Amino acid sequence: MTADGLDPVIHAPARLRIVVTLAALPDGDSVSFTRLQDMLELTPGNLITHLRKLEDAGYLVTDTTGNGRASRTSITLTHQGRSALDAYTDALRLLLGSV
Amino acid sequence: MHRPHDDDELDPTEAARLLARTEREAQRQFDLSPQWVNAVMGAVILVAYGSLWLSTRGQHPYTGPSLGVIALVYVPVAVAFAVSVKVYRRATAGVGGPSVRRQQAEGVAILVSFVLGSPVLQGAMHHHGASDAIVYGVIPAAAPLIIVGTTALGIAASKADRPLFGAALAVVIAGVVAAFAGPSGARLAAGIGLFIAVVAYAAATTRLDRSVPRRA
């Protein structure tokens, strides 16, 4: 946790936007890497780096099908990721409420 | 639009703003039925059914709408259909999973009930010697509303989707009223009922969106 009690995995601009965007989908749905990149306007390298951090924390899963140029990567928020975002939001509300 | 850089320190206020902005933007991009599409649908329904009603009002015997009016009706309907398909494709581009598969199955159910329902009834009525006023006037106006509306009612009930349930019920009621309103009045009843259903659905979903607490 950060000094504010916020989850450091989510508490970074790009990762916060990734998690919130994925949470806007119904539970269990996935979005392609390309669509997510278009929506967030991040470079592929930047997006990969942040996705890896979130995946390492168990907040999302990535699934790649096909090979080479035909490959397609889809990203799904896990239940753990959704709960982490809920907890992050609660912590944020608490912090802002106490200001 | 200013967005904090990835390595920026994010203070809680800024994080809350970023969260709320991202959530709004994501919901807008994934929205299958934005309010402007509902507005287009409402206008198309009024123009289409209003034209059909005006062109057949007071016909004795019933001869049906003129070809010009039918063309006038089909153009906005085709445009509305194309707009809906484009919005759906844009919203679901790159999205997969259980909810998308369920939406596709629901779409097929609606399409099948729309395509098969009315023509089958019209064919049966014609076969048994019903008048043109019934076969080409009342049935095409009332039957699709009752059949498609009932299909949508089932879908809404299975998802506990109250706005959709209310709209589908309004469509079914409009279809029932249309069935007893005569060949010309059927178009008027169907048009008014569909318009009310679209407007009520848009209002209900807007109210629901506002009542759901934002994350921050």
Interface residues (C-beta under 8 A of the other chain):
Chain A: D4 L6 H11 A12 P13 A14 L16 R17 V20 T21 A23 A24 L25 P26 G28 D29 S30 V31 S32 T34 R35 L36 M39 N46 H50 S74 T76 L85 T89 L92 R93 L95 L96 V99
Chain B: R3 P4 H5 D6 D8 L10 P12 T13 A15 A16 L18 L19 T22 E23 E25 A26 Q27 Q29 F30 A93 G94 V95 G96 G97 P98 S99 V100 R215 A216
